[in-house]
Amino acid sequence: MVGMRDVAKKAGVSLSTVSLVVNASGYVSQEMRRRVEQAMRELDYIPNELARNLYRGRTGMIGVIVPTLRHPFFATLVSALQGRLAKHELQTLLCSTADADTGEAEYVSRLRRHMMDGIIMAAHTDHPANYWTSIGRPVVAFDRVLGDTIATVRSDHEQGGRLVAEQLVKSGTRHVVMVGGPRSQFDDRGEGATTFPTVRYFQTLGERLDAAGIRHEYVACGPVTDVEGYARAVHLLFDRLSESRSGGSAGGSAHDSGVGDAGIPPVDAIVGSDVVAACAVKEAFAHGLNVPRDVQIIGYDGTCLVDCAGLTLTVVKQNFDAIAERLAARIVDAVNEPEGRESKDGEDSKAGKEFKNAAAVDIVPVSLHVGDTTRQMA
């Protein structure tokens, strides 16, 4: 087996010079580097990654925690993120909290024991902010607020809400149903504060519809991991919508069902994730409704479902490549500052370490792509 000593002998340099080239540490002249790299190629030398990582005090592993891979959004995100991390010579260690008994706890334990270099947290957590800030190791949040000293990357959901509102207002919409997660997500920190930035597109959309005098309702489903639950909610919504249009009674209030009573305009627009939108197209067909004449449908995410729903969905697209790039850049920056800085109060055991630019929030723009499921704007 070829080792560094063989490379050094072949290149006519010292063993320490080969080590500097292999580990990308310290200064080596261009000529010396060229000779070492040429010798490595000629000898078909493959660096020992375990030894290399021990030398650098790294594992080359980043934990990526998501709620579930069954949801197209997180599958698309992981795909983009894995490719971006690979460009930094980092491997992805994936955890789907819905499919793992220990959830994020096992990954945090591995991070604390230096079995990985950092964590990108993209799942809901019940742990308080001081749990995450006390880890004292690189953590970056995606679409979550984990604490004031942990960097966050998210889409511009306020912009997304504005784009949807503009499309609906200008196309003459009269009654909108928004389908999303549990209502508790809007106020899980109390006094209107939330750890779920995604709810801001519903909030912004609601404010814009209020300003335009357009009726709107919110249908709450289960957590994002309950994909079937969203399908059931949309099915129930269309059953009630059909009964309302035919003069029947759904046995519930307009606020609860999202379907108008007498004198209230019938529902003519549905907004939700791509999963919701795809289910809505299917249900509209099944109930004999024309899309977009009878009901407009707008998705939010921009996954593969856009072109798999029977009609090309009108969607707000999140920029997965840009999100992955920012997440990778943030975690790489944090890993390259492995010891962090002592917290302001100096009590590491309680407050952990702070990292450079830790409190930064990177907001990635979204865009509206008009398909076949919305009417033309007047």
KOLFIKE-897679 format. One record per residue (C-alpha): x, y, z. Coordinates in steps of 0.05 Angstrom, whole numbers. Example, Ala and Ser with C-alpha at 12.3 -4.5 7.8 and 13.67 -1.06 7.14 Angstrom:
2
x=246, y=-90, z=156
x=273, y=-21, z=143
REM end
This chain:
378
x=0, y=0, z=0
x=28, y=67, z=-21
x=40, y=116, z=37
x=64, y=187, z=45
x=136, y=164, z=52
x=132, y=134, z=-18
x=104, y=200, z=-44
x=158, y=240, z=-10
x=213, y=195, z=-39
x=182, y=198, z=-109
x=175, y=274, z=-107
x=243, y=285, z=-75
x=214, y=325, z=-16
x=208, y=316, z=58
x=152, y=277, z=91
x=128, y=341, z=125
x=119, y=374, z=58
x=75, y=318, z=33
x=35, y=323, z=98
x=24, y=397, z=87
x=-1, y=385, z=16
x=-46, y=327, z=34
x=-77, y=364, z=94
x=-80, y=431, z=58
x=-46, y=465, z=117
x=14, y=511, z=119
x=53, y=542, z=63
x=82, y=501, z=6
x=112, y=532, z=-56
x=77, y=521, z=-123
x=136, y=480, z=-149
x=137, y=435, z=-87
x=61, y=427, z=-91
x=65, y=409, z=-164
x=118, y=355, z=-152
x=79, y=325, z=-94
x=13, y=323, z=-132
x=48, y=293, z=-193
x=79, y=238, z=-149
x=11, y=224, z=-117
x=-20, y=215, z=-186
x=36, y=170, z=-212
x=34, y=126, z=-150
x=-42, y=127, z=-147
x=-37, y=150, z=-75
x=-103, y=155, z=-37
x=-99, y=197, z=27
x=-122, y=163, z=91
x=-183, y=205, z=108
x=-186, y=180, z=179
x=-115, y=202, z=193
x=-127, y=266, z=155
x=-188, y=283, z=196
x=-153, y=266, z=261
x=-97, y=313, z=240
x=-147, y=369, z=227
x=-192, y=353, z=286
x=-250, y=342, z=238
x=-296, y=286, z=216
x=-318, y=314, z=149
x=-390, y=299, z=170
x=-449, y=348, z=175
x=-514, y=324, z=207
x=-576, y=347, z=169
x=-640, y=340, z=210
x=-707, y=343, z=174
x=-778, y=324, z=196
x=-787, y=271, z=142
x=-762, y=253, z=72
x=-832, y=232, z=51
x=-849, y=305, z=40
x=-825, y=330, z=-28
x=-800, y=396, z=1
x=-750, y=363, z=47
x=-729, y=312, z=-5
x=-714, y=368, z=-53
x=-677, y=409, z=0
x=-634, y=350, z=22
x=-616, y=335, z=-51
x=-592, y=407, z=-62
x=-557, y=411, z=5
x=-520, y=346, z=-2
x=-491, y=369, z=-69
x=-471, y=436, z=-40
x=-437, y=405, z=21
x=-399, y=357, z=-24
x=-367, y=416, z=-58
x=-337, y=433, z=9
x=-313, y=361, z=17
x=-366, y=348, z=70
x=-410, y=287, z=75
x=-483, y=289, z=96
x=-508, y=248, z=154
x=-583, y=249, z=148
x=-635, y=245, z=204
x=-709, y=243, z=191
x=-740, y=256, z=260
x=-806, y=223, z=242
x=-770, y=159, z=224
x=-719, y=157, z=281
x=-738, y=138, z=353
x=-685, y=183, z=384
x=-699, y=243, z=339
x=-648, y=299, z=341
x=-622, y=279, z=410
x=-575, y=225, z=382
x=-547, y=275, z=331
x=-535, y=328, z=383
x=-500, y=276, z=426
x=-455, y=258, z=367
x=-440, y=332, z=355
x=-421, y=342, z=428
x=-376, y=281, z=425
x=-343, y=309, z=362
x=-369, y=252, z=319
x=-392, y=304, z=268
x=-371, y=375, z=253
x=-438, y=410, z=255
x=-513, y=405, z=249
x=-562, y=438, z=201
x=-629, y=436, z=237
x=-690, y=438, z=192
x=-741, y=403, z=236
x=-787, y=426, z=291
x=-758, y=418, z=361
x=-791, y=419, z=429
x=-725, y=439, z=462
x=-720, y=511, z=488
x=-671, y=560, z=459
x=-620, y=550, z=515
x=-614, y=477, z=496
x=-587, y=494, z=428
x=-544, y=552, z=450
x=-513, y=510, z=505
x=-485, y=458, z=456
x=-425, y=502, z=441
x=-415, y=469, z=373
x=-433, y=492, z=302
x=-508, y=493, z=290
x=-546, y=528, z=235
x=-622, y=532, z=231
x=-665, y=528, z=169
x=-735, y=559, z=172
x=-732, y=553, z=247
x=-715, y=601, z=304
x=-671, y=561, z=352
x=-642, y=618, z=392
x=-615, y=689, z=387
x=-544, y=665, z=378
x=-556, y=613, z=323
x=-553, y=633, z=250
x=-616, y=621, z=209
x=-628, y=614, z=135
x=-699, y=620, z=109
x=-740, y=640, z=48
x=-772, y=708, z=43
x=-841, y=684, z=64
x=-868, y=755, z=70
x=-851, y=765, z=-3
x=-886, y=699, z=-18
x=-949, y=722, z=16
x=-948, y=787, z=-23
x=-939, y=751, z=-90
x=-998, y=704, z=-76
x=-1042, y=762, z=-54
x=-1027, y=802, z=-116
x=-1044, y=743, z=-160
x=-1110, y=730, z=-124
x=-1132, y=803, z=-119
x=-1119, y=819, z=-192
x=-1154, y=756, z=-216
x=-1219, y=775, z=-181
x=-1218, y=724, z=-124
x=-1274, y=730, z=-73
x=-1262, y=676, z=-21
x=-1195, y=642, z=-4
x=-1181, y=581, z=37
x=-1110, y=573, z=64
x=-1090, y=502, z=84
x=-1030, y=495, z=131
x=-1002, y=467, z=195
x=-1029, y=470, z=266
x=-1052, y=538, z=291
x=-1004, y=532, z=349
x=-947, y=546, z=301
x=-970, y=618, z=295
x=-957, y=632, z=369
x=-914, y=576, z=397
x=-869, y=625, z=435
x=-927, y=665, z=463
x=-950, y=737, z=451
x=-951, y=727, z=376
x=-879, y=703, z=371
x=-864, y=640, z=332
x=-806, y=593, z=317
x=-838, y=577, z=249
x=-820, y=632, z=199
x=-861, y=596, z=146
x=-926, y=620, z=177
x=-908, y=690, z=156
x=-932, y=678, z=85
x=-1001, y=660, z=112
x=-1000, y=721, z=157
x=-978, y=767, z=102
x=-1028, y=738, z=53
x=-1084, y=746, z=104
x=-1066, y=819, z=116
x=-1066, y=834, z=42
x=-1132, y=799, z=31
x=-1162, y=838, z=89
x=-1139, y=903, z=57
x=-1172, y=883, z=-8
x=-1237, y=862, z=26
x=-1230, y=789, z=5
x=-1257, y=736, z=52
x=-1207, y=684, z=75
x=-1205, y=624, z=121
x=-1151, y=580, z=150
x=-1157, y=504, z=152
x=-1108, y=474, z=202
x=-1079, y=405, z=189
x=-1029, y=364, z=227
x=-953, y=370, z=226
x=-915, y=370, z=161
x=-898, y=297, z=172
x=-971, y=277, z=165
x=-975, y=280, z=89
x=-1037, y=237, z=87
x=-1070, y=285, z=137
x=-1064, y=341, z=86
x=-1096, y=298, z=33
x=-1154, y=282, z=79
x=-1164, y=355, z=97
x=-1167, y=375, z=24
x=-1216, y=319, z=9
x=-1262, y=341, z=66
x=-1256, y=413, z=43
x=-1280, y=396, z=-28
x=-1336, y=353, z=-2
x=-1362, y=413, z=37
x=-1348, y=460, z=-20
x=-1390, y=418, z=-67
x=-1447, y=414, z=-16
x=-1445, y=489, z=-8
x=-1447, y=501, z=-83
x=-1505, y=453, z=-90
x=-1544, y=485, z=-33
x=-1530, y=430, z=18
x=-1506, y=439, z=89
x=-1439, y=416, z=115
x=-1461, y=420, z=187
x=-1406, y=469, z=208
x=-1391, y=542, z=209
x=-1356, y=578, z=152
x=-1297, y=593, z=197
x=-1287, y=519, z=214
x=-1299, y=490, z=145
x=-1273, y=543, z=98
x=-1339, y=540, z=60
x=-1387, y=598, z=55
x=-1458, y=599, z=84
x=-1516, y=635, z=50
x=-1496, y=705, z=29
x=-1421, y=689, z=33
x=-1383, y=682, z=-33
x=-1366, y=609, z=-48
x=-1294, y=588, z=-42
x=-1258, y=603, z=-107
x=-1185, y=597, z=-87
x=-1142, y=549, z=-47
x=-1071, y=563, z=-24
x=-1023, y=514, z=10
x=-960, y=474, z=0
x=-947, y=437, z=-65
x=-976, y=375, z=-31
x=-1040, y=413, z=-16
x=-1044, y=442, z=-85
x=-1034, y=375, z=-120
x=-1088, y=344, z=-77
x=-1134, y=403, z=-91
x=-1127, y=393, z=-167
x=-1145, y=320, z=-159
x=-1205, y=335, z=-115
x=-1229, y=390, z=-162
x=-1230, y=341, z=-220
x=-1265, y=288, z=-177
x=-1319, y=338, z=-157
x=-1332, y=364, z=-227
x=-1302, y=432, z=-215
x=-1263, y=470, z=-269
x=-1194, y=495, z=-251
x=-1184, y=553, z=-253
x=-1253, y=578, z=-273
x=-1289, y=551, z=-211
x=-1231, y=548, z=-163
x=-1160, y=574, z=-168
x=-1103, y=535, z=-136
x=-1035, y=562, z=-115
x=-979, y=519, z=-87
x=-921, y=541, z=-44
x=-853, y=508, z=-50
x=-837, y=493, z=-123
x=-821, y=418, z=-119
x=-830, y=363, z=-171
x=-905, y=363, z=-157
x=-912, y=427, z=-198
x=-913, y=385, z=-262
x=-944, y=322, z=-233
x=-1013, y=346, z=-211
x=-1050, y=338, z=-277
x=-1044, y=413, z=-290
x=-982, y=455, z=-283
x=-989, y=488, z=-216
x=-983, y=562, z=-203
x=-932, y=564, z=-147
x=-888, y=607, z=-105
x=-821, y=574, z=-115
x=-769, y=572, z=-60
x=-698, y=575, z=-88
x=-670, y=508, z=-64
x=-601, y=519, z=-95
x=-593, y=588, z=-62
x=-619, y=560, z=5
x=-570, y=503, z=2
x=-513, y=549, z=-16
x=-527, y=595, z=43
x=-535, y=537, z=92
x=-470, y=506, z=69
x=-433, y=572, z=74
x=-459, y=584, z=144
x=-442, y=515, z=171
x=-373, y=517, z=138
x=-359, y=585, z=169
x=-380, y=558, z=237
x=-339, y=494, z=230
x=-278, y=534, z=211
x=-285, y=570, z=278
x=-291, y=505, z=319
x=-277, y=533, z=387
x=-326, y=590, z=380
x=-322, y=649, z=428
x=-342, y=650, z=500
x=-412, y=677, z=511
x=-419, y=747, z=537
x=-434, y=725, z=607
x=-374, y=679, z=606
x=-413, y=619, z=633
x=-399, y=567, z=581
x=-432, y=511, z=619
x=-498, y=548, z=617
x=-496, y=591, z=555
x=-447, y=553, z=512
x=-404, y=584, z=458
x=-421, y=638, z=408
x=-397, y=635, z=336
x=-379, y=690, z=289
x=-441, y=718, z=253
x=-482, y=668, z=294
x=-543, y=713, z=301
x=-546, y=728, z=226
x=-609, y=714, z=187
x=-601, y=700, z=112
x=-667, y=712, z=75
x=-671, y=681, z=5
x=-720, y=712, z=-45
x=-777, y=671, z=-74
x=-813, y=678, z=-141
x=-882, y=666, z=-169
x=-889, y=619, z=-229
x=-957, y=623, z=-262
x=-984, y=557, z=-288
x=-1052, y=530, z=-308
x=-1086, y=533, z=-240
x=-1099, y=608, z=-235
x=-1139, y=657, z=-277
x=-1106, y=713, z=-316
x=-1099, y=777, z=-276
x=-1146, y=832, z=-297
REM end
